[in-house]
Structure formats: C-alpha cells, structure tokens
Amino acid sequence: MSGAVATPLRGPSAATEAPQPPEVHRAGHSGRKTRGGPWIPRRGTTRSSDPSGKRSEARPHRDGLRAPRPGGSRARSRRCSPSPFCPLLATVSPAHGGGAPLPGKARPGPRVGSVMASAPKRFKAAVESGAQEKSSADPLSAFLAWCGRAGVELNPKVRLSREGAVAGYGMLAAEELEAGEVLFTIPRTALLSQHTTSIHALLQEAQESLQSQSGWVPLLLALLHEYTASSSHWRPYFSLWQDFRSLDHPMFWPQEERTRLLQGTGIPEAVDKDLANIQLEYNSIILPFMETHPDIFDPKLHTLELYKELVAFVMAYSFQEPLEEEEEDEKGPNPPMMVPVADILNHVANHNANLEYSPHCLRMVTTQAVRKGQEIFNTYGQMANWQLLHMYGFAEPYPGNSHDTADIQMVTLRRAALQRAKSEAQQQLVSEQWDFLCQLEMVGEEGAFVLGWDEVLTEEELSMTLKVLCMSEEEFKEYKEQDGWEDDSDEEENSTLSNEALSRLKTPCKKLLYDSVLLTLESYGADLKAEQDLLNNKEAYEKLSRREQQALHVRYGQKRILHQLLELVQ
C-alpha cells in the first residue's frame, strides 16, 4: 500500500453523517470540456461552470484554471475558482463557499442579533473551548487570538476544533442554529491578498511583469514572503498548516502511484499540465522577480518546491469573489485571496452554510438549521469528485456527491465512428464530419463530453456531434451547404439531454454513444464490479491507504455514471 497521509484535510468520510440535503437547484455544472490544470487555457468554447454554479455559455473551458476556489471558488466563495493551474479552478464565485444564493432559492436574511457579543468575549470563549483540546491545538488558540485582534466576529454558538470534524480543523455548532444565522464576520482588512500583504506596493509597481495565465502570481509572491518572514502579521494564520504537503494533492503523489490509482479519471493528465505550468511560471516570472529584489526574496529559501506547495495551498484554501453579472463579460475573474476562518470549514455537496460578500466584510451564513454538535460545512461549488481530489485532495464517498460527473473524451466518439465505418469512403466521411464539427467549435482534440447523474452537461456539443457523425454522405453534404443551420425549433424545445431524452435518441446515435462508453470504460484499470466488491467489503476497504480510498471513490462514481448511460442507450 502507498504511504499516504493518514487523515484527509477536507470532506467527509464514508461514515460521516452529512447535513440533511437542502433543496437542490442545479444552475450549472462543474465539468470541463478539456482536461488540464488551471494554468492551461482550454481551447474551444464550452459551457463552463464556476464554483458558484452559474453556467456561462460559450466560454472557453480552462485547461488550467484561472483563479481558484473553487467559492467564489470556495468562491471558491469557498474556494477559489478552479485553480489557475486546474481547469476546474478558473471560475470562482460564490462557488467556494458562498456568494449569491442559487437561482430560485430564497435565503432568509441573516440573524445578526445573537452574534453581536463583544469581540474580546467572543474570542475568549472560543480560545477557552479550543484550550480544552490537547496541546496540538495551541496553534488554534494563537490563531483565534489573532482573529480577535484583526476584528473577526465569531458567533458564540459555534466553535473551531479538530474534535468532531470530518478532517483536520472544522467548525461545529456549540448550540442549535437556525437558517440565516451569521456564523462569523470577517473585515476585508483581515483577508490575505496581493492588496493587503506587506509587499503590496512592490507587487503593484511590478503588476505588468507579473501577469500570467494562472493569474495567481501576485498572491503566490505574497505568500512566499509572508510565510517565511519571521515578523509577518499572518504568522498565527500560517501556524495552522505545519506542512502544506498534508493537503496530499495528487500532484504530491509519486507518478507511478498517481497513474496506477487514477488511470482513466483525467486527474493524471491534469496534474501533469499543472506541474509543467507551475515550473514554467516559477522559472519565467517568479525567479526573475526575486532576483530583482534580493533584499526580500532568496531563491535558496523561496524554492520551486515551496512554490508548488503554496500553489496547492491556494488551490485548496483560497477564495475568489464573484463578479456582478454585468461585469462577467467585461473583465476577467477577481484574483484569489485567503480568507481566514472561512477556509477552515470543510465541504460536502449538501452543505449548510454559504459565504456572502459585502463592500466591507465577508459573512458565513447558515442555509439551514444546524443541530448542536453537528459540523458546519461550506460548499466549494458544484464539483465532481475528480475535481475535489485534484484540487483539494479528497473525494466524497458514493452516493454523497450529487454533482459528480464522468467524461467521454470527444476523440473517443470519433474513434467509435471510425471503427464502425466499413469502407475507406466511410472513414473519409467521418474525418470530414469531424473537421466540420471542429470548425463549428463543437469538438476539439482535448475536449470531453461531461455526463452528470441526471443529464448531459455538455448537451449542445454532444447532440450536434452525434447528429453529424450519424449522417449519411447526402445528408452531410446538404447540412454543410446550410453551414450547419436548419430548422431545429422542435429540437431546441427539448434540447436538454436528460436521461429520458438519451433513451429516446435515434438508433444510430444510441449505438455510437454506446460504443463510445465501452471504449471509455476500457481506459480504467478495473471494472465496476471489482470496485463495488471492494467498497462492500469493509475489512478490505479499511486496509486500503487513504489515497487508495479517495481514488476508489473517484473511479467508482465515474463508472456508475457511465454504466447508467449504457443502460439508457442499450
């Protein structure tokens, strides 16, 4: 077994009781059309989703996510949009943690009255409750004292603790909580960003030379400095993480282990792109900047390895503030930032709290009633298990993640179509049809069709691809003459590829999709039954390393979705 870190930092274990699921409104999806790290821009247009759950039409999916957390990306309003290194991280909004309520779901106004005890008393109570834990909790006591000095207001009805949390630190209800209660308020002056770091003037002066694909360089430079400066204002905050490698992102796994455990999931390919882009960014931007400022930076101290660890830290804990709807098409995403206290909350899909933004502060607010002793969970966005493991180092056990997805690589449909072509002329037709779809920006060599539990999340692309690849030579010729336009009014009314719609596809389309799913399943190292048997055997499951368990949850969820599709199109 691999030597993995013993306990996950985020997310529930299979045995953990998650909060009761709130009413779900799926405003978007967290899949991606192309695989890659946040540092690689994705080619072609696709419906991408930001952590906030908004769906944006015809937006290029990032091969390397742009800013993170996933909330903003835990928006990440919790976290940053998918990391600039991760395709997933690019859009952050209330995704990571909060932000605007989901469309169609009213949120009660915050209950502020019960929260307004004096800050010193609030933090004295929090420190006393933390002091009841073992000596390992000392960093937490120091952090809570720092929060009090920084003006953070913590509701006395909650506590931060390792005990009772699903992983690492967490927030628990010390008393019953109602929906709409403010759990804590963080002034913007307590956020750690390129604008609040002690070297903000230096970063502002050099902003042109610090531009990058990821958009994370200014924050990462701020972290490099603040994390290693003995006099840093943020020292109590950093003390909560003795070793960023404890995040256990797949980027820290040996390549052999990553390939063996995650083959077919898309994570190894995304990590490879992340690592390549991290090194490129460090060598081409970070090193030259440090060499220009030897009084502040030392390449022997601020190494590529530390930089990589801080990238993982930003992936897992940063937030991106969502843009106003009218700003989305006019400017890029907001840069990521670190949000103390908010980043301590763990994630489940059916969360019970959300991060909200206002001009002067950020507030975590309950979205449903929380029982005494229950953990309070934020949401990192509507994220599939492969994205959670890639960016945060954990996955949700089946069937906990209602936002899980599986991919069929676009080129797999082309491969299936070529395999059924019985003559050279038919193969030539498939090639021409594929080129035509590329011109329409419906497909790409690195793109993927994204499948959810209830529907296809890239329905326009998959519908068009199936339709064109199943055309006869005459039909295709006529279709090309119309530049891909025809009277699709009836189809547009039923354009969503729900599970029911998939079962009603025309026979040639069903056959092509069925063959494509079979080819996709071949990319995994084991079949669904083997994974199911392992999950059902408690003794065998508990003998797995943590990495093996997390990888199993990712593979199993994807295979369940693919097998469900097989049944629909048989």
C-alpha positions as CSV (number, residue, x, y, z in Angstrom):
1,M,0.0,0.0,0.0
2,S,1.1,3.5,-0.6
3,G,2.4,5.7,2.2
4,A,-0.4,8.3,2.2
5,V,-1.2,10.9,4.8
6,A,-3.4,9.3,7.4
7,T,-6.2,11.8,7.6
8,P,-7.8,14.0,4.9
9,L,-8.0,17.7,5.4
10,R,-11.3,18.3,3.8
11,G,-14.5,16.5,3.1
12,P,-16.4,13.7,4.9
13,S,-15.5,10.1,5.4
14,A,-17.8,7.4,4.3
15,A,-19.1,7.0,7.8
16,T,-19.7,10.7,8.5
17,E,-23.2,12.0,8.8
18,A,-23.7,14.8,6.4
19,P,-26.2,17.6,6.9
20,Q,-29.6,16.9,5.6
21,P,-29.7,17.9,1.9
22,P,-31.3,21.2,1.1
23,E,-33.4,21.7,-1.9
24,V,-31.1,21.4,-4.9
25,H,-31.2,23.9,-7.7
26,R,-28.6,23.0,-10.3
27,A,-27.8,26.2,-12.0
28,G,-24.8,24.8,-13.8
29,H,-22.2,22.1,-13.8
30,S,-18.7,21.7,-12.7
31,G,-17.5,19.5,-15.5
32,R,-15.0,20.7,-18.1
33,K,-14.6,20.1,-21.7
34,T,-10.9,19.7,-21.7
35,R,-8.6,18.2,-19.1
36,G,-5.7,20.2,-17.7
37,G,-4.5,22.3,-14.9
38,P,-5.6,25.7,-14.1
39,W,-2.6,27.0,-15.7
40,I,-3.6,26.0,-19.2
41,P,-6.3,27.8,-21.1
42,R,-8.7,25.4,-22.6
43,R,-9.3,25.5,-26.3
44,G,-12.7,25.8,-27.9
45,T,-15.9,27.0,-26.3
46,T,-17.9,25.1,-23.9
47,R,-20.3,25.5,-21.1
48,S,-18.1,26.0,-18.1
49,S,-19.3,26.3,-14.6
50,D,-17.9,28.3,-11.9
51,P,-17.9,27.2,-8.4
52,S,-20.9,29.3,-7.8
53,G,-22.8,27.1,-10.0
54,K,-23.6,29.7,-12.7
55,R,-23.5,28.3,-16.2
56,S,-21.9,30.5,-18.7
57,E,-22.5,29.8,-22.4
58,A,-19.8,29.6,-24.9
59,R,-17.0,30.3,-22.6
60,P,-13.7,28.6,-23.2
61,H,-13.1,26.0,-20.6
62,R,-9.8,26.5,-19.0
63,D,-7.2,23.9,-19.2
64,G,-5.6,25.5,-16.4
65,L,-7.9,27.1,-14.1
66,R,-7.6,30.6,-13.6
67,A,-8.1,31.8,-10.2
68,P,-9.2,29.4,-7.7
69,R,-11.6,28.1,-5.4
70,P,-13.2,26.6,-6.4
71,G,-16.3,29.8,-3.9
72,G,-16.0,32.5,-5.1
73,S,-14.1,29.1,-5.7
74,R,-14.8,28.3,-2.3
75,A,-15.8,31.3,-4.4
76,R,-14.5,29.5,-4.4
77,S,-16.6,31.6,-2.5
78,R,-15.3,28.9,-0.8
79,R,-12.6,28.5,-2.6
80,C,-11.2,29.9,-5.5
81,S,-12.4,29.0,-8.8
82,P,-10.7,26.1,-10.0
83,S,-7.1,26.8,-9.7
84,P,-5.5,28.6,-12.4
85,F,-3.5,25.5,-12.6
86,C,-6.5,23.4,-12.7
87,P,-9.2,23.6,-15.3
88,L,-11.6,23.5,-12.6
89,L,-10.5,26.4,-10.7
90,A,-10.9,29.1,-13.2
91,T,-14.2,30.5,-12.2
92,V,-14.8,31.4,-8.7
93,S,-17.8,33.0,-7.3
94,P,-19.9,32.2,-4.5
95,A,-18.7,28.9,-5.5
96,H,-16.3,28.4,-2.9
97,G,-18.1,28.9,-0.1
98,G,-20.8,31.1,-0.7
99,G,-21.6,34.1,-2.7
100,A,-25.0,34.6,-4.1
101,P,-27.8,32.2,-3.3
102,L,-28.5,29.7,-6.0
103,P,-31.1,30.9,-8.5
104,G,-34.7,30.2,-7.5
105,K,-33.8,29.6,-3.8
106,A,-34.7,32.3,-1.4
107,R,-32.3,32.8,1.5
108,P,-33.6,34.2,4.8
109,G,-32.0,37.4,6.0
110,P,-29.1,36.9,8.4
111,R,-29.9,36.8,12.1
112,V,-27.5,39.2,13.4
113,G,-28.8,39.8,16.9
114,S,-27.4,36.7,18.6
115,V,-23.9,37.3,17.2
116,M,-23.1,40.6,18.5
117,A,-21.3,39.8,21.7
118,S,-18.2,41.8,22.2
119,A,-15.2,40.6,20.2
120,P,-13.0,40.1,23.2
121,K,-15.6,37.9,25.0
122,R,-16.4,36.0,21.8
123,F,-12.8,35.1,21.2
124,K,-12.1,34.4,24.9
125,A,-14.9,31.8,24.8
126,A,-13.5,30.4,21.5
127,V,-10.0,30.2,22.9
128,E,-11.2,28.6,26.1
129,S,-13.1,26.0,24.2
130,G,-10.1,25.3,22.0
131,A,-7.9,25.1,25.1
132,Q,-9.8,22.1,26.2
133,E,-8.2,20.2,23.3
134,K,-4.7,18.7,23.5
135,S,-1.5,20.7,23.2
136,S,-1.7,20.2,19.4
137,A,-4.4,22.8,19.5
138,D,-2.0,25.6,20.6
139,P,-1.8,27.0,17.0
140,L,-5.6,27.2,17.0
141,S,-5.6,29.3,20.3
142,A,-3.0,31.6,18.8
143,F,-5.0,31.9,15.6
144,L,-8.2,32.8,17.5
145,A,-6.4,35.4,19.5
146,W,-5.1,36.8,16.2
147,C,-8.6,36.8,14.8
148,G,-9.8,38.9,17.8
149,R,-7.1,41.5,17.1
150,A,-8.0,41.5,13.4
151,G,-11.6,42.3,14.1
152,V,-13.1,39.0,13.1
153,E,-16.5,38.5,14.9
154,L,-17.3,34.8,15.8
155,N,-20.8,33.7,16.8
156,P,-20.5,32.2,20.4
157,K,-22.8,29.4,19.2
158,V,-20.0,27.9,17.1
159,R,-16.5,26.6,17.8
160,L,-13.5,25.7,15.8
161,S,-12.0,22.3,16.7
162,R,-10.3,19.2,15.4
163,E,-12.6,17.0,17.6
164,G,-15.8,16.2,15.8
165,A,-14.6,17.5,12.4
166,V,-14.5,15.1,9.4
167,A,-11.0,16.1,8.6
168,G,-8.4,18.5,10.1
169,Y,-9.9,21.6,11.7
170,G,-13.6,22.3,11.3
171,M,-16.4,24.4,12.6
172,L,-19.1,22.8,14.8
173,A,-22.3,24.1,16.3
174,A,-22.0,24.6,20.1
175,E,-25.7,25.3,20.2
176,E,-28.7,24.9,17.9
177,L,-28.6,27.2,14.9
178,E,-31.4,28.4,12.7
179,A,-31.2,29.1,9.0
180,G,-29.9,32.5,8.2
181,E,-27.7,32.9,11.3
182,V,-24.4,34.7,10.8
183,L,-21.6,32.4,12.0
184,F,-18.8,34.9,11.6
185,T,-17.9,38.2,10.0
186,I,-14.5,38.9,8.6
187,P,-13.5,42.5,7.8
188,R,-11.7,42.9,4.4
189,T,-8.7,44.1,6.2
190,A,-8.2,40.6,7.7
191,L,-8.0,39.0,4.2
192,L,-4.6,38.0,2.9
193,S,-4.2,39.1,-0.7
194,Q,-1.9,40.9,-3.0
195,H,-3.6,44.1,-1.8
196,T,-3.1,43.5,2.0
197,T,0.4,41.9,2.1
198,S,3.3,44.0,3.4
199,I,4.8,44.0,-0.1
200,H,1.7,45.2,-1.8
201,A,3.4,48.4,-3.1
202,L,6.1,46.3,-4.7
203,L,3.6,44.0,-6.4
204,Q,1.5,46.9,-7.6
205,E,4.6,48.5,-9.1
206,A,5.5,45.3,-11.0
207,Q,2.0,44.2,-11.9
208,E,2.7,44.3,-15.7
209,S,5.6,41.8,-15.4
210,L,3.7,39.6,-13.0
211,Q,0.8,38.8,-15.4
212,S,0.4,35.1,-16.1
213,Q,-2.0,32.5,-17.4
214,S,-3.0,31.5,-13.9
215,G,-3.5,35.0,-12.5
216,W,-2.1,33.7,-9.2
217,V,1.4,35.1,-9.3
218,P,0.9,38.2,-7.1
219,L,-0.9,36.2,-4.4
220,L,1.8,33.5,-4.5
221,L,4.6,36.0,-4.2
222,A,2.8,37.5,-1.2
223,L,2.5,34.0,0.3
224,L,6.2,33.2,-0.4
225,H,7.1,36.4,1.6
226,E,4.6,36.2,4.4
227,Y,5.1,32.5,5.1
228,T,8.8,32.8,5.5
229,A,9.0,36.3,7.2
230,S,9.5,35.9,10.9
231,S,7.8,39.2,11.6
232,S,4.8,38.5,9.3
233,H,1.4,39.7,10.5
234,W,0.0,36.5,9.2
235,R,2.2,34.1,11.2
236,P,-0.6,32.8,13.5
237,Y,-2.7,32.1,10.4
238,F,0.1,30.1,8.8
239,S,0.7,28.2,12.0
240,L,-2.4,26.2,11.4
241,W,-0.6,24.4,8.5
242,Q,2.7,23.0,9.7
243,D,3.2,21.3,6.3
244,F,1.3,22.1,3.2
245,R,2.0,18.6,1.9
246,S,-0.5,17.3,4.4
247,L,-3.1,18.5,1.8
248,D,-2.0,15.4,-0.1
249,H,-3.0,16.6,-3.5
250,P,-2.3,14.1,-6.3
251,M,0.5,16.5,-7.5
252,F,2.5,15.3,-4.5
253,W,1.9,11.6,-5.2
254,P,4.7,9.6,-7.0
255,Q,3.9,9.5,-10.7
256,E,3.6,5.7,-10.6
257,E,1.1,5.8,-7.8
258,R,-0.9,8.6,-9.5
259,T,-1.1,6.6,-12.8
260,R,-2.0,3.3,-11.1
261,L,-4.7,4.7,-8.9
262,L,-6.2,7.4,-11.1
263,Q,-5.9,5.9,-14.7
264,G,-9.0,6.9,-16.7
265,T,-10.2,9.6,-14.3
266,G,-8.5,12.5,-16.1
267,I,-6.6,13.5,-13.0
268,P,-3.1,12.3,-14.0
269,E,-3.3,14.4,-17.2
270,A,-4.5,17.5,-15.3
271,V,-1.7,17.1,-12.8
272,D,1.0,16.7,-15.5
273,K,-0.2,20.0,-17.0
274,D,-0.3,21.7,-13.6
275,L,3.3,20.7,-12.8
276,A,4.6,21.8,-16.2
277,N,2.9,25.1,-15.9
278,I,4.0,25.6,-12.3
279,Q,7.6,25.1,-13.3
280,L,7.3,27.4,-16.3
281,E,5.7,30.2,-14.2
282,Y,8.3,29.9,-11.5
283,N,11.2,30.0,-13.9
284,S,9.9,32.7,-16.2
285,I,8.2,35.0,-13.7
286,I,9.0,34.3,-10.1
287,L,12.7,33.8,-10.3
288,P,13.4,37.0,-12.4
289,F,11.3,38.9,-9.9
290,M,13.1,37.5,-6.9
291,E,16.5,38.2,-8.5
292,T,15.4,41.8,-8.9
293,H,14.6,42.1,-5.1
294,P,17.3,40.2,-3.3
295,D,16.6,42.1,-0.1
296,I,13.2,40.4,0.2
297,F,13.5,37.1,-1.7
298,D,16.1,34.4,-1.7
299,P,15.8,31.6,-4.3
300,K,17.5,29.2,-1.9
301,L,14.7,29.8,0.6
302,H,11.8,30.5,-1.8
303,T,12.3,27.4,-3.9
304,L,10.3,25.8,-6.7
305,E,9.2,23.1,-4.1
306,L,7.9,25.7,-1.7
307,Y,6.2,27.4,-4.6
308,K,4.5,24.2,-5.6
309,E,3.3,23.6,-2.1
310,L,1.8,27.2,-2.0
311,V,0.1,26.5,-5.3
312,A,-1.6,23.6,-3.6
313,F,-2.4,25.8,-0.6
314,V,-4.1,28.3,-2.9
315,M,-5.9,25.6,-4.8
316,A,-7.3,24.1,-1.6
317,Y,-8.0,27.2,0.6
318,S,-8.2,30.4,-1.4
319,F,-11.4,32.1,-2.5
320,Q,-12.4,34.2,-5.4
321,E,-15.0,36.9,-5.1
322,P,-17.7,36.5,-7.7
323,L,-18.2,39.2,-10.3
324,E,-21.5,41.0,-10.7
325,E,-23.4,39.6,-13.6
326,E,-22.9,42.7,-15.7
327,E,-19.2,42.5,-15.2
328,E,-18.7,38.9,-16.2
329,D,-18.2,39.7,-19.9
330,E,-16.2,42.9,-19.4
331,K,-13.4,41.7,-17.1
332,G,-11.6,38.6,-16.0
333,P,-12.2,36.9,-12.7
334,N,-11.1,38.5,-9.5
335,P,-7.7,37.4,-8.2
336,P,-7.7,34.8,-5.4
337,M,-7.4,35.7,-1.8
338,M,-7.0,33.8,1.5
339,V,-10.0,34.2,3.9
340,P,-9.0,33.2,7.5
341,V,-11.7,31.3,9.4
342,A,-13.8,30.7,6.3
343,D,-11.1,28.4,4.9
344,I,-11.4,26.2,8.0
345,L,-14.8,24.9,7.0
346,N,-14.9,21.5,5.3
347,H,-17.0,20.7,2.3
348,V,-19.9,18.4,1.3
349,A,-22.2,18.8,-1.7
350,N,-25.2,19.1,0.6
351,H,-23.7,21.9,2.7
352,N,-25.4,24.0,5.4
353,A,-23.6,27.3,5.2
354,N,-22.5,29.8,2.5
355,L,-20.1,32.7,2.3
356,E,-21.6,36.1,1.4
357,Y,-19.7,39.2,0.3
358,S,-20.3,42.9,1.1
359,P,-18.2,46.0,0.5
360,H,-16.6,46.0,3.9
361,C,-16.7,42.4,5.1
362,L,-17.5,38.8,4.3
363,R,-20.0,36.7,6.3
364,M,-20.6,33.0,6.6
365,V,-24.4,32.4,7.0
366,T,-26.3,29.1,7.6
367,T,-28.5,27.9,4.8
368,Q,-30.5,25.5,7.0
369,A,-31.0,24.6,10.7
370,V,-27.9,23.0,12.3
371,R,-28.2,20.7,15.3
372,K,-25.9,21.1,18.4
373,G,-22.7,19.2,17.8
374,Q,-23.2,19.0,14.0
375,E,-20.3,20.1,11.8
376,I,-20.9,23.2,9.7
377,F,-20.0,22.7,6.0
378,N,-19.3,25.2,3.3
379,T,-19.5,24.3,-0.4
380,Y,-16.6,24.5,-2.8
381,G,-19.1,24.6,-5.6
382,Q,-20.9,22.0,-7.8
383,M,-17.8,20.0,-8.2
384,A,-17.2,16.4,-9.4
385,N,-15.1,14.0,-7.3
386,W,-12.2,14.2,-9.8
387,Q,-12.1,17.9,-9.3
388,L,-12.3,17.6,-5.5
389,L,-9.4,15.2,-5.4
390,H,-7.4,17.2,-7.9
391,M,-7.8,20.5,-6.2
392,Y,-8.5,19.6,-2.6
393,G,-7.1,16.2,-2.0
394,F,-10.3,14.3,-1.1
395,A,-13.4,12.9,-2.8
396,E,-17.0,12.3,-1.4
397,P,-18.0,8.7,-0.9
398,Y,-20.8,7.4,-3.1
399,P,-23.6,8.5,-3.2
400,G,-22.8,11.7,-1.3
401,N,-21.7,13.8,-4.3
402,S,-24.8,14.7,-6.3
403,H,-22.6,16.8,-8.6
404,D,-20.3,14.0,-9.6
405,T,-19.6,13.7,-13.4
406,A,-17.9,11.4,-15.8
407,D,-16.3,12.3,-19.1
408,I,-16.3,10.8,-22.6
409,Q,-13.3,12.2,-24.5
410,M,-14.5,13.8,-27.7
411,V,-12.0,11.9,-29.7
412,T,-13.5,8.7,-28.4
413,L,-16.7,9.4,-30.4
414,R,-14.6,9.9,-33.5
415,R,-12.7,6.6,-32.7
416,A,-16.1,4.8,-32.3
417,A,-17.4,6.2,-35.6
418,L,-14.2,5.2,-37.4
419,Q,-14.4,1.7,-36.0
420,R,-17.9,1.2,-37.4
421,A,-17.0,2.6,-40.9
422,K,-16.9,-0.4,-43.2
423,S,-15.0,1.2,-46.1
424,E,-12.4,3.8,-46.8
425,A,-15.0,6.1,-48.2
426,Q,-17.0,5.9,-44.9
427,Q,-13.8,6.6,-42.9
428,Q,-13.1,9.6,-45.1
429,L,-16.7,10.8,-44.4
430,V,-16.2,10.5,-40.7
431,S,-12.9,12.6,-41.0
432,E,-14.7,15.3,-42.9
433,Q,-17.6,15.4,-40.4
434,W,-15.1,15.7,-37.5
435,D,-13.3,18.6,-39.3
436,F,-16.7,20.3,-39.8
437,L,-17.5,19.9,-36.1
438,C,-14.1,21.4,-35.2
439,Q,-14.8,24.4,-37.4
440,L,-18.1,24.9,-35.6
441,E,-16.1,24.7,-32.3
442,M,-18.3,21.8,-31.1
443,V,-15.4,19.5,-30.5
444,G,-11.6,19.5,-30.0
445,E,-8.8,17.1,-29.7
446,E,-8.5,17.6,-25.9
447,G,-12.2,18.2,-25.2
448,A,-14.6,16.0,-23.3
449,F,-18.4,15.5,-23.1
450,V,-19.5,15.8,-19.5
451,L,-22.1,13.5,-18.1
452,G,-24.0,14.1,-14.8
453,W,-26.3,11.8,-12.9
454,D,-29.4,13.2,-14.5
455,E,-28.4,14.8,-17.7
456,V,-25.5,15.5,-20.1
457,L,-23.9,18.8,-19.1
458,T,-22.5,19.5,-22.5
459,E,-25.7,18.7,-24.3
460,E,-25.3,21.0,-27.2
461,E,-21.9,19.7,-28.1
462,L,-22.9,16.0,-27.7
463,S,-26.2,16.4,-29.6
464,M,-24.5,18.1,-32.5
465,T,-21.7,15.6,-32.6
466,L,-23.9,12.5,-32.6
467,K,-26.2,14.1,-35.2
468,V,-23.4,14.9,-37.6
469,L,-21.4,11.7,-37.2
470,C,-24.5,9.7,-37.9
471,M,-25.4,11.5,-41.1
472,S,-25.2,9.8,-44.5
473,E,-23.0,11.4,-47.2
474,E,-26.0,13.0,-48.8
475,E,-27.4,14.4,-45.5
476,F,-24.0,15.7,-44.5
477,K,-23.5,17.4,-47.9
478,E,-26.8,19.2,-47.6
479,Y,-26.1,20.1,-44.0
480,K,-22.7,21.7,-44.9
481,E,-24.3,23.7,-47.6
482,Q,-26.5,25.3,-45.0
483,D,-23.4,25.9,-42.8
484,G,-24.9,23.8,-40.1
485,W,-28.2,25.7,-39.9
486,E,-31.6,24.1,-40.2
487,D,-35.0,24.3,-38.6
488,D,-34.3,22.9,-35.2
489,S,-37.2,24.6,-33.4
490,D,-38.6,21.3,-32.2
491,E,-35.2,20.1,-31.0
492,E,-34.5,23.4,-29.2
493,E,-37.6,23.0,-27.1
494,N,-36.2,19.6,-26.0
495,S,-32.5,20.4,-26.2
496,T,-31.6,19.2,-22.7
497,L,-30.1,15.8,-22.9
498,S,-31.8,14.4,-19.8
499,N,-31.7,10.7,-19.1
500,E,-35.2,10.4,-20.6
501,A,-34.0,12.2,-23.8
502,L,-31.0,9.9,-24.0
503,S,-33.2,6.9,-24.0
504,R,-35.2,8.3,-27.0
505,L,-32.2,9.0,-29.2
506,K,-32.3,7.6,-32.7
507,T,-30.8,4.1,-33.0
508,P,-27.6,5.1,-34.9
509,C,-26.9,7.8,-32.2
510,K,-27.6,5.3,-29.4
511,K,-25.2,2.8,-31.0
512,L,-22.4,5.4,-31.4
513,L,-22.8,6.6,-27.9
514,Y,-22.9,3.0,-26.5
515,D,-19.7,2.1,-28.3
516,S,-18.1,5.3,-27.0
517,V,-19.0,4.5,-23.4
518,L,-17.5,1.0,-23.8
519,L,-14.3,2.5,-25.2
520,T,-14.2,4.9,-22.2
521,L,-14.6,2.1,-19.7
522,E,-11.6,0.3,-21.2
523,S,-9.4,3.2,-20.1
524,Y,-9.8,2.3,-16.4
525,G,-7.8,-0.4,-14.7
526,A,-10.6,-2.4,-13.2
527,D,-14.3,-2.9,-13.9
528,L,-17.3,-1.7,-11.9
529,K,-18.0,-5.0,-10.2
530,A,-14.5,-5.2,-8.8
531,E,-14.8,-1.6,-7.4
532,Q,-18.3,-2.4,-6.0
533,D,-17.0,-5.6,-4.3
534,L,-14.1,-3.6,-2.7
535,L,-16.5,-1.0,-1.3
536,N,-18.8,-3.6,0.1
537,N,-16.0,-5.4,1.8
538,K,-15.5,-3.3,4.9
539,E,-12.4,-5.2,6.1
540,A,-10.7,-5.0,2.7
541,Y,-11.7,-1.3,2.3
542,E,-10.2,-0.3,5.6
543,K,-6.9,-1.9,4.7
544,L,-6.5,0.5,1.8
545,S,-4.4,3.6,2.2
546,R,-6.2,6.9,2.3
547,R,-5.0,7.6,-1.3
548,E,-6.4,4.3,-2.5
549,Q,-9.7,5.0,-0.8
550,Q,-10.0,8.5,-2.3
551,A,-9.1,7.2,-5.8
552,L,-11.6,4.4,-5.4
553,H,-14.4,6.9,-4.8
554,V,-13.5,8.9,-7.9
555,R,-13.3,5.9,-10.1
556,Y,-16.5,4.3,-8.8
557,G,-18.6,7.4,-9.2
558,Q,-17.5,7.9,-12.8
559,K,-18.1,4.2,-13.7
560,R,-21.6,4.3,-12.1
561,I,-22.5,7.2,-14.3
562,L,-21.1,5.6,-17.4
563,H,-22.9,2.3,-16.7
564,Q,-26.1,4.2,-16.2
565,L,-25.6,5.7,-19.7
566,L,-25.0,2.2,-21.1
567,E,-28.4,1.1,-19.8
568,L,-30.1,4.2,-21.2
569,V,-28.9,3.7,-24.7
570,Q,-28.8,-0.1,-25.0
